[in-house]
Amino acid sequence: MPVARANNVLRLPGRRAGRGVCRASQVTDRMMPAAAPAVGECAVRAGADEATPLLPSLVGMRDAAREIALAVAKAAVEVGVAPEATEAELRAAVSATQWTPR
């Protein structure tokens, strides 16, 4: 995937899902950049033989979207624009709303 497409393919869906599951009343400056470390962490997990890719693989896109959504939701709770929730509750909410193709 070209790096220029990373925002549309990885970060935007995860950010939208994160905002929705935590019921954030607004989007803050802290919520949007919360997605970047999650993308990086997923890329590191996708790396093999000490070669770390810049982006997660397409095969791991569902996992990456879930982690990005969780990071955004956690940031919303931390800044007080979403109701209090634990990481486990947010993770469960993200998983419950994630579309599963059949």
N, C-alpha and C positions, 0 to 999 in steps of 0.2 A: 504494500500500500504506500503510495507517495506520502511523504510527511505532510504535505499541504492538505491532505484529506483527513488527517488525524483528528482535527477539531470536529468535523462533521460525523465521522464514523465512530469515534471513541468517546470524546468528552461531552458533546452535546446531549446524546441520549442518556448518558449517566447523570449529567447535571440535572436534566429535566426529571428523571426518575427520583433522584435524591430530594429535589424540592417537593415533589408530589407526595412521597411516602411520609415525610416528616411533617407535612402540613405547614410549611413555612408561610408566614404572613407577608414576607417580602424577601427579596434577594439582596444580599449584602455583599460588600466588597470582599469579605473573607470567604464566602461560599464558593465563588467562581474559581479562585486559584486553588481551592482544596482538591480539585480534580487532578492537577498536574502531578503531585507526588504519588497518587494512586496509579496513574498511567505508568510512571517510572517503576514503581514496585512490581506491577504486573509484567513489565518488560524484563526486569531482572529475573523474575521467576521463569520467564520463557527462554532465557539464555541457556546455552549449552556449551560445554567445553571452554568456559571462561570468556566466551564471546557474548557480550550483552547487547541485544538489539536496542535500538532507539525507541521502538514501539512494541507493544505486545503483538503476538501473532494473531492472525484472523481466527485461527482455531480457538484461541483463548478469549475471543471478543466478549462472549457472554460473561465470563468471569471478570474481565476488566470492567465491563459496564456495571456489574454488581458492586465491585470495589469502589468505583468512581461515585456511584449513587450513595453508597454508605459514607464515603468521605464528605460529600456535600451535605448529607443529612446531619452528620455529626457536627459539622461546622455551624449549621443553622441552629441546632440545639445549644451549642456552646455560646453563641452570640445572643441567644434569647429570642429569636424570631420564630421558633418552633417549640411546641410543648416538650417538656422534659421526657426523655426516653433514654434507656440504656443502649449500649452498642448492640447487645443481643436482640433487643426489641426492634431496633432499626434494621439490623441485618435480616431478621425474620420478615419485616414489612417489605423490604426490598425484594427478597426471594419470593414472597407471596404475589407480588405484582409483576414480576418479570415474566414476559411472554415466553411460552415454550412452543416451538413449532412441532407440528405432528405430521 
